[in-house]
Amino acid sequence: GREVDKFTHLGLTKEKGSQVAAPLIAESPVNIECRVTQRETLGSHDLFLAKVLCVHADEAYMDASGRFDLAKAKPIVYDHGSYYGLGRALGRFGYSVKKK
């Protein structure tokens, strides 16, 4: 990965962030600018903890109430070498305490 310009290889467009030097991906529905605050070595890999400095969300993916609509964004998940599409919503946080 270090020897390949992934933006060129994948046909992606770099955008300048407002908080950090790392580029944003113009084609991504969401870009999150973070600053690493801690690094923990966990045997075979490192865990990075970071502070979120800025969130950029494409207006095309916002619903009428101003919330980001995941169904429109069609996110993917990476798991041990494989990528998966996300399906239907399975539930909501706080279901048991939701106001009637």
Secondary structure, DSSP 8 states (H G I E B T S, - for coil): -TTS-HHHHHT--EE--SS-SS-EETT-SEEEEEEEEEEEE-SSSEEEEEEEEEEEE-GGGB-TTS-B-HHHH--EEEETTEEEE--S----TTGGG---
